[in-house]
Amino acid sequence: MELYAPILVLAVLAAGFAIFSVTIAPFTGPRRWNRAKLDAYECGIEPTPQPVGGGRFPLKYMITAMLFIVFDIEIIFLYPWAVAFDQLGMFGLVEMVLFIVTVLVAYAYVWRRKGLDWD
């Protein structure tokens, strides 16, 4: 159990800092509200008007998010492979090449279908 003590201490310190920051911020921050601060921020451009109950997001946003998750999972699988590369030998290399080829085929499909164009 003592091997996990530094990780537990770090987790407690991180949680304590987060709780302290969120709790103290309303008391120490400035309170100068104006219309610009209360408006939605859209990357420095003028915000587009939204209906009162919110608006419908284009499907493009959800597809982009799903693509990000799919290609991000590839990186999650690459890290353990890179760490254990010496022990896996030729079998690990062939398996990873097949995995990367599969992901590249998916990437090429998305690219050809214009899934990465932001029009």
C-alpha positions in Angstrom: 0.0 0.0 0.0 2.9 2.4 0.6 3.7 2.3 -3.1 0.4 4.1 -3.7 0.9 6.7 -1.0 2.5 9.3 -3.3 -0.2 8.9 -5.9 -2.9 9.2 -3.1 -1.2 12.3 -1.7 -1.0 13.9 -5.2 -4.7 13.1 -5.8 -5.7 14.7 -2.5 -3.5 17.8 -3.2 -5.0 18.2 -6.6 -8.6 17.8 -5.4 -7.9 20.2 -2.5 -6.4 22.8 -4.9 -9.4 22.4 -7.3 -12.0 22.8 -4.5 -10.1 25.7 -3.0 -9.8 27.5 -6.4 -13.5 27.1 -7.2 -14.6 28.1 -3.7 -12.4 31.3 -3.4 -12.8 32.6 -7.0 -16.2 34.3 -6.4 -14.8 36.2 -3.4 -11.5 37.4 -5.0 -12.5 38.0 -8.7 -13.6 41.3 -10.2 -17.3 41.9 -10.6 -17.5 44.2 -13.6 -20.3 42.7 -15.7 -21.2 44.2 -19.1 -23.1 43.0 -22.2 -19.9 41.8 -23.9 -19.0 39.5 -21.0 -22.4 38.0 -20.9 -22.6 37.2 -24.6 -21.5 33.9 -26.0 -17.9 33.8 -27.3 -17.3 32.3 -30.7 -13.6 32.5 -31.4 -13.4 36.2 -31.7 -16.2 36.7 -34.2 -19.6 38.2 -33.7 -21.9 35.6 -32.1 -24.7 34.4 -34.3 -28.2 34.8 -32.8 -29.7 31.7 -31.2 -33.3 30.8 -30.6 -34.5 31.2 -27.0 -34.6 27.4 -26.3 -31.1 26.9 -27.9 -30.5 25.8 -31.4 -29.9 22.7 -33.3 -26.2 22.0 -34.0 -25.3 20.8 -37.4 -24.5 17.1 -37.6 -20.9 18.1 -38.7 -20.0 18.9 -35.1 -21.0 15.5 -33.9 -19.2 13.7 -36.8 -16.0 15.7 -36.1 -16.2 14.8 -32.4 -16.6 11.1 -33.2 -13.7 11.2 -35.7 -11.5 12.8 -33.0 -12.4 10.1 -30.5 -11.7 7.3 -33.1 -8.3 8.7 -34.0 -7.5 9.6 -30.4 -8.1 5.9 -29.4 -5.4 5.0 -31.9 -2.9 6.9 -29.9 -4.1 5.3 -26.7 -3.2 1.9 -28.2 0.1 3.1 -29.6 1.6 4.1 -26.2 1.6 0.6 -24.5 2.9 -0.9 -27.8 5.8 1.6 -27.8 6.6 0.8 -24.2 6.6 -3.0 -24.7 8.0 -3.0 -28.2 11.2 -5.0 -27.2 9.2 -7.8 -25.6 6.7 -8.1 -28.4 9.2 -8.8 -31.1 8.1 -9.4 -34.7 4.5 -10.4 -33.7 3.9 -7.0 -32.0 5.3 -5.2 -35.1 3.0 -7.1 -37.5 0.0 -6.5 -35.3 0.7 -2.8 -35.0 1.2 -2.4 -38.7 -2.1 -4.1 -39.3 -3.8 -1.8 -36.7 -2.3 1.3 -38.3 -3.2 0.2 -41.8 -6.8 -0.3 -40.6 -6.9 3.2 -39.1 -5.4 4.7 -42.2 -8.0 3.0 -44.4 -10.7 4.6 -42.1 -8.8 8.0 -42.4 -8.7 7.7 -46.2 -12.4 6.9 -46.3 -13.3 9.9 -44.2 -11.0 12.1 -46.3 -12.6 11.0 -49.6 -16.1 11.5 -48.2 -15.1 15.1 -47.3 -15.6 14.4 -43.6 -12.7 16.6 -42.7 -13.8 19.6 -44.8 -15.2 22.4 -42.7 -17.6 24.2 -45.0 
